[in-house]
Amino acid sequence: MPELSYPLWSAASEPALLASRDRATGELVFPALPSSSPLADRHETVGVDAVGEVYSYTVIHPGAKSGQAPYALGYVDFPGPVRIFGRLCGKPRPTIGERYAARPDDAFGYVFVAVGH
């Protein structure tokens, strides 16, 4: 996994994706701001709720020469609110409104996995 200049996951026993919350407005920003950001003093780092709902998605069909199977990419809305883009795993075709959980992934940093699959 590439080296990041900002924290992506909490160190808790059940890791959570980290976002930054504006202290004045409560607005969440993902990913969490690095401590070197000029906006860091206005924000606190918080964990994103583990389960969200698919807002929108598309299925990518890589070329036959790539050897890759089709996969879904999409936006998941988490409480806060915060909308996060990533790979949707666990089903060949997601459904709008379906529940997905964020999980660590070595290749991408995080993926979303269908809840109950």
BALOBA-1460 file (C-alpha; in Angstrom, 3 decimals):
// residues 117
<rec num="1" residu="m" x="0.000" y="0.000" z="0.000"/>
<rec num="2" residu="p" x="1.384" y="3.477" z="-0.840"/>
<rec num="3" residu="e" x="2.698" y="5.667" z="1.977"/>
<rec num="4" residu="l" x="0.093" y="8.304" z="2.907"/>
<rec num="5" residu="s" x="0.689" y="11.716" z="4.477"/>
<rec num="6" residu="y" x="-2.602" y="11.501" z="6.369"/>
<rec num="7" residu="p" x="-4.166" y="8.827" z="8.580"/>
<rec num="8" residu="l" x="-6.655" y="6.580" z="6.761"/>
<rec num="9" residu="w" x="-7.726" y="4.174" z="9.539"/>
<rec num="10" residu="s" x="-8.147" y="4.450" z="13.301"/>
<rec num="11" residu="a" x="-5.977" y="2.238" z="15.505"/>
<rec num="12" residu="a" x="-9.024" y="0.793" z="17.332"/>
<rec num="13" residu="s" x="-9.662" y="-2.959" z="17.528"/>
<rec num="14" residu="e" x="-12.478" y="-2.343" z="14.987"/>
<rec num="15" residu="p" x="-10.740" y="0.125" z="12.634"/>
<rec num="16" residu="a" x="-12.778" y="3.010" z="11.205"/>
<rec num="17" residu="l" x="-12.003" y="5.205" z="8.231"/>
<rec num="18" residu="l" x="-10.898" y="8.613" z="9.490"/>
<rec num="19" residu="a" x="-12.404" y="11.913" z="8.426"/>
<rec num="20" residu="s" x="-11.955" y="15.496" z="9.607"/>
<rec num="21" residu="r" x="-14.837" y="17.369" z="11.247"/>
<rec num="22" residu="d" x="-14.939" y="21.161" z="11.072"/>
<rec num="23" residu="r" x="-15.225" y="22.344" z="14.690"/>
<rec num="24" residu="a" x="-17.457" y="25.295" z="13.724"/>
<rec num="25" residu="t" x="-19.846" y="23.697" z="11.214"/>
<rec num="26" residu="g" x="-19.617" y="19.959" z="11.933"/>
<rec num="27" residu="e" x="-18.989" y="19.266" z="8.220"/>
<rec num="28" residu="l" x="-17.035" y="16.068" z="7.564"/>
<rec num="29" residu="v" x="-14.216" y="15.865" z="5.022"/>
<rec num="30" residu="f" x="-12.723" y="12.581" z="3.792"/>
<rec num="31" residu="p" x="-9.913" y="11.698" z="3.950"/>
<rec num="32" residu="a" x="-8.785" y="13.231" z="7.230"/>
<rec num="33" residu="l" x="-6.648" y="16.328" z="6.841"/>
<rec num="34" residu="p" x="-2.923" y="15.870" z="7.503"/>
<rec num="35" residu="s" x="-1.553" y="17.725" z="10.525"/>
<rec num="36" residu="s" x="0.491" y="19.879" z="8.122"/>
<rec num="37" residu="s" x="-2.664" y="21.285" z="6.496"/>
<rec num="38" residu="p" x="-3.358" y="24.997" z="7.132"/>
<rec num="39" residu="l" x="-6.936" y="23.912" z="7.996"/>
<rec num="40" residu="a" x="-5.895" y="21.269" z="10.554"/>
<rec num="41" residu="d" x="-6.447" y="23.536" z="13.587"/>
<rec num="42" residu="r" x="-10.093" y="24.064" z="12.555"/>
<rec num="43" residu="h" x="-10.758" y="20.314" z="12.368"/>
<rec num="44" residu="e" x="-10.754" y="17.267" z="14.598"/>
<rec num="45" residu="t" x="-10.119" y="13.727" z="13.355"/>
<rec num="46" residu="v" x="-13.099" y="11.393" z="13.831"/>
<rec num="47" residu="g" x="-14.028" y="7.869" z="12.789"/>
<rec num="48" residu="v" x="-16.654" y="7.359" z="10.096"/>
<rec num="49" residu="d" x="-19.560" y="5.054" z="11.007"/>
<rec num="50" residu="a" x="-18.839" y="1.535" z="9.792"/>
<rec num="51" residu="v" x="-21.897" y="1.069" z="7.545"/>
<rec num="52" residu="g" x="-23.317" y="3.315" z="4.851"/>
<rec num="53" residu="e" x="-25.697" y="3.121" z="1.888"/>
<rec num="54" residu="v" x="-24.836" y="3.058" z="-1.812"/>
<rec num="55" residu="y" x="-25.677" y="6.425" z="-3.365"/>
<rec num="56" residu="s" x="-24.531" y="5.698" z="-6.924"/>
<rec num="57" residu="y" x="-22.300" y="3.224" z="-8.746"/>
<rec num="58" residu="t" x="-21.012" y="2.056" z="-12.106"/>
<rec num="59" residu="v" x="-19.670" y="-1.292" z="-13.242"/>
<rec num="60" residu="i" x="-16.293" y="-1.195" z="-14.976"/>
<rec num="61" residu="h" x="-15.637" y="-3.759" z="-17.727"/>
<rec num="62" residu="p" x="-11.845" y="-3.921" z="-18.275"/>
<rec num="63" residu="g" x="-10.595" y="-4.965" z="-21.715"/>
<rec num="64" residu="a" x="-10.254" y="-8.701" z="-22.339"/>
<rec num="65" residu="k" x="-6.468" y="-8.407" z="-22.615"/>
<rec num="66" residu="s" x="-6.246" y="-7.109" z="-19.019"/>
<rec num="67" residu="g" x="-7.490" y="-10.405" z="-17.596"/>
<rec num="68" residu="q" x="-9.515" y="-8.478" z="-15.000"/>
<rec num="69" residu="a" x="-13.115" y="-9.315" z="-14.183"/>
<rec num="70" residu="p" x="-15.744" y="-6.539" z="-14.147"/>
<rec num="71" residu="y" x="-15.917" y="-4.595" z="-10.870"/>
<rec num="72" residu="a" x="-18.095" y="-1.900" z="-9.333"/>
<rec num="73" residu="l" x="-17.038" y="1.579" z="-8.216"/>
<rec num="74" residu="g" x="-19.391" y="3.868" z="-6.380"/>
<rec num="75" residu="y" x="-20.259" y="6.423" z="-3.750"/>
<rec num="76" residu="v" x="-21.390" y="5.303" z="-0.295"/>
<rec num="77" residu="d" x="-23.195" y="7.721" z="2.039"/>
<rec num="78" residu="f" x="-22.192" y="7.384" z="5.688"/>
<rec num="79" residu="p" x="-23.850" y="9.091" z="8.671"/>
<rec num="80" residu="g" x="-22.319" y="12.454" z="9.395"/>
<rec num="81" residu="p" x="-23.020" y="12.952" z="6.518"/>
<rec num="82" residu="v" x="-20.009" y="12.072" z="4.404"/>
<rec num="83" residu="r" x="-19.983" y="10.527" z="0.899"/>
<rec num="84" residu="i" x="-16.965" y="8.360" z="0.039"/>
<rec num="85" residu="f" x="-15.952" y="6.924" z="-3.351"/>
<rec num="86" residu="g" x="-14.409" y="3.471" z="-3.679"/>
<rec num="87" residu="r" x="-14.589" y="-0.091" z="-4.931"/>
<rec num="88" residu="l" x="-17.771" y="-2.020" z="-4.071"/>
<rec num="89" residu="c" x="-17.107" y="-5.691" z="-3.314"/>
<rec num="90" residu="g" x="-19.190" y="-8.719" z="-2.399"/>
<rec num="91" residu="k" x="-21.749" y="-8.615" z="-5.221"/>
<rec num="92" residu="p" x="-21.398" y="-8.440" z="-9.002"/>
<rec num="93" residu="r" x="-23.942" y="-5.595" z="-9.215"/>
<rec num="94" residu="p" x="-24.767" y="-3.400" z="-6.179"/>
<rec num="95" residu="t" x="-28.169" y="-1.840" z="-5.555"/>
<rec num="96" residu="i" x="-28.817" y="1.823" z="-4.752"/>
<rec num="97" residu="g" x="-29.585" y="2.086" z="-1.026"/>
<rec num="98" residu="e" x="-27.871" y="-1.209" z="-0.221"/>
<rec num="99" residu="r" x="-25.741" y="-1.278" z="2.923"/>
<rec num="100" residu="y" x="-21.949" y="-1.521" z="2.590"/>
<rec num="101" residu="a" x="-19.205" y="-1.469" z="5.219"/>
<rec num="102" residu="a" x="-15.728" y="0.035" z="4.841"/>
<rec num="103" residu="r" x="-12.902" y="-2.493" z="5.161"/>
<rec num="104" residu="p" x="-9.096" y="-2.132" z="4.947"/>
<rec num="105" residu="d" x="-7.550" y="-3.300" z="1.676"/>
<rec num="106" residu="d" x="-3.851" y="-3.739" z="0.884"/>
<rec num="107" residu="a" x="-4.174" y="-2.655" z="-2.755"/>
<rec num="108" residu="f" x="-6.556" y="0.310" z="-2.441"/>
<rec num="109" residu="g" x="-6.363" y="1.366" z="1.223"/>
<rec num="110" residu="y" x="-10.068" y="0.634" z="1.683"/>
<rec num="111" residu="v" x="-12.978" y="-1.037" z="-0.114"/>
<rec num="112" residu="f" x="-16.673" y="-1.307" z="0.625"/>
<rec num="113" residu="v" x="-18.112" y="-4.769" z="1.262"/>
<rec num="114" residu="a" x="-21.799" y="-5.634" z="1.028"/>
<rec num="115" residu="v" x="-23.173" y="-6.127" z="4.553"/>
<rec num="116" residu="g" x="-24.341" y="-9.700" z="5.102"/>
<rec num="117" residu="h" x="-22.112" y="-11.130" z="2.322"/>
